[in-house]
Amino acid sequence: MVSDWSTGTVSGGEKITPTGRILRLDVPSWPGNLPGQHLDLRLTADDGYQAVRSYSIASYGPGTTVELAVDELPDGEVSPYLVEDVQPGDQLEVRGPIGNYFVWREQQTEPVQLIAGGSGIVPLVSIVRAHQASSSAAPFRMIYSVRAPEDAYYAAELDSYSGDRFSLEWVYTRTTPAGWARPAGRIDRAVIEASALPASDDPTVYVCGPTGFVEAVARILVDLGHDPGRVKTERFGGA
């Protein structure tokens, strides 16, 4: 359901990576959201100029608290303000929730493969949180690619979910932790063959990250026999 513009008040937030920040908003009119949805956020300058950007939602379900995680882009119009300047008590305009394609519902019984690049983890965090809180026995696997350990969003939380229903494979593209077995490098066919659910399991796959990352991963998945109709993608550019 897409609502009209509503006003949310920043209730808290903290830096989560060198360039990323979690923001929590209290939006009294928020109708709740499905895991995987996003919202639009609008900033209005003193001269009336408006900038609108879309951000994935890390929280899910009912309630008026909306959690975002924003990565600051040096040339961005909106993200530097959200990461560096916004303070508790400030008000922001939001509209949403938006999107029914890139969502997970508890009624789904098939295995799920999640693949994220950088801040593309945000909608997948909401999906994992919903799955962990549900009674679903569907197996979840995640591959999460980041430049270096300090660039990972929600690292401790995601690691804490590892168990019978959820497994997590880290891929570091520039710097690995000390003693890490795999050399730094991007997600490629070998990584997906070794770590992702096989096409024979008929999983639904959610891929989110920068456009080039998403397109490359989706091509590999289809080449490996995954049904293109079950490979759901969400991509982003500068903000």
N, C-alpha and C positions, 0 to 999 in steps of 0.2 A: 504494500500500500504506500503510495507516494502522497505525502501531505503537503499543505502549503508551508511556507516558511515559518519556522518557530524560533523562539529565542531560548538558547541554552546558557546556563551559567557555569563557568569553569569551577569545578569543585576540588580539583587536585591534579597533580601530574608530576612526573619525574623523568629525568634523563635515563634512557635505557641503553643507548649506544652513544659514541662520540657525536653523532649527527642526528640521533633519533630521540623522540620524547613521547611518553605516554600522556594523554590528556583524558581526563574524565569530566564529562559534562552532565549537569542535571537539567533535563528537558521536561518540564511538567506535562507537556502535551504529547510526549513520545508514546507511540502505540505499541512499542516492543518490536523486536526484529528476529528474523530467522538467522541461523548461523550461516555466514557467507555473504550477507547483504552489505550494502554500503549506503552512504548518505552524501548529499551535497552540502558544502559549507560555503557561506558567502561573507566576504569582507567588503565594507563600504568605506572609502576614503573620505576625508573632510570635504573634498571637492565634488563628491557624489560618484566618483568612479567606483565600479563594483567589479570584484573578481570572484568567480565561482570555481571551486575545485571539488572533485569527488574523493572521498576517503573511505576505505574499508573499515568495518566495525569489528572490534575484537570481542566485544560483549555480545550476548544473545539473550533471547527470551523476553519476558515481561519486565516491567519496571521502568523508571525514568532516568536511570544512570546509563550513559552511553560512553563507552571507552574506545578511544582512537589511539593509534600509534603513528606518528608522523615523522618522516625522514626529511631532513632539511636539504634542499637543493640550492647550491650557491646562487643560481640565477632565477630561482623561483620567486613568484610574486606573493605567494601565500605561506608556503612552508617555513621560511625563515622567521616570519612573525609568530607562527604557532609554536615553533621550537624555542625561540630565543626571548620573545617578548610577552606572550600571554601569561597572565597571572591569575591565581584563584580570585574569583569574584568578577572577572571580566565576562562580558556577554558576547556570544557568537550566534550567528543565524545559521540554522541547519534545516534541511528538508529531507525527509525520508521516512521509513527505509525504502531503498530502491533495489530492484532486481530479484527475480525468482528463478534465474537460470543457474547461477553459481551458488547454490544452497544445498545443505544436507538436512534431511528430515529423519527423525528416529524410525519412521516406518521403513526406511530403506534397509534391506537385509544383505545386500551384496558387499563384498570386500571393497575397501576404499584405499586408494593410493593418493597421497598428497605430495606435491613437489613444489617447493618455494624457492625463490631467489630474493635475498635481501629482505626489504620491508614487505615483499609480497607474502610474507608469512602471516600478516595480520588477519585476513579473512579465514585462513586455515586454522589459526588459533581459536577463533570462535567455533569452528566446526569440531575441533578436537575437544574443546571444553564441553560442548553439547554432548558429544559421544561419551566422554568420560562420566558425565552426570546421568546418562541414560542407562537403561538396562540392555541396550543393544549388544549382541555378541559378535557383530560384524568385525572382522579384523581390520585394523588400520595400520598402514605403513606410511612413514614420512621420509622424504629426502629433503634436506634443507641446506642450500648453498649460500655461503657468506664469504666475504673477502678474508676475514680473520675472526678469531674467537670473540674479540671485543665488539664486532659488528653484528652479533646475533641478537635478535629480539626474543624475549621470553625464554631464554636458554634454560634457566634453572627450572622453570615451570614445565617446559616440554620434556626435559630429561626426567622429571619426577613422574611422568605418566608412563614411562617404559614398563612394559609388563606383558601379560598374555594377550591383551587386546590392542596394544599399541607398541610399535617399534620405530626408532628414529635413527637415521643415518645422516651424519654430518659430512658436508663437502666444503672444503676451504680452498678458495681460488688463489689466494696470495700467500697467506701465512698460516701455518698449521700449529697446533699446540705442540709443546715439547714431547718427543717420543711418538708422535702420531704416525701410524703405519703407512697411510696413503700419502703420496706427495701432493703438494698443492696443484690444483687444476680444476677446470670446469666440469660440470656434469656432461658426460658424453655417453655414447651407446654402451660402453663397457660398464660404467657406473650403474646405469639403469638396468642392464641385464643382470648385474650382480645383486642389486639392492631393492629393486621395485618388484611389486607383484607381477607375475607373468600374465600375458594376455589370456592364457588358458584358464585363469581364475575368473575371467570376465569382470574385472573390477571397474568401478567408476573412478576416474582419475581427475583430480583437481590440480591445475597448474596455475600459479600466480607469480608474477615478477615483471621485470622490464620486458619490453616488447621483443627484443632479440632473444632473450632467454626463453620466453614462453614459446616463440615460434620454433626455436631449435629443439626444445624438449618435446613439443607436440609432434614434430616430424619424426623424431626417433621413436616415440611411442607407436605411431602409426606404422612405421617401417618394421617394428617388432611384432606387429599383428594386432595391436589394440584397436578396438572398434572406434572409429573417429567420432561416432555419436556419443560415446561414453567418455571422451576426453574433453572435459570442461576447462576452458581457459579464461583467465582475466589478466589483463596487462595494463601497464601504466607508463606514463612519460613524465615530463617535468611538471612541477606544480609550485 
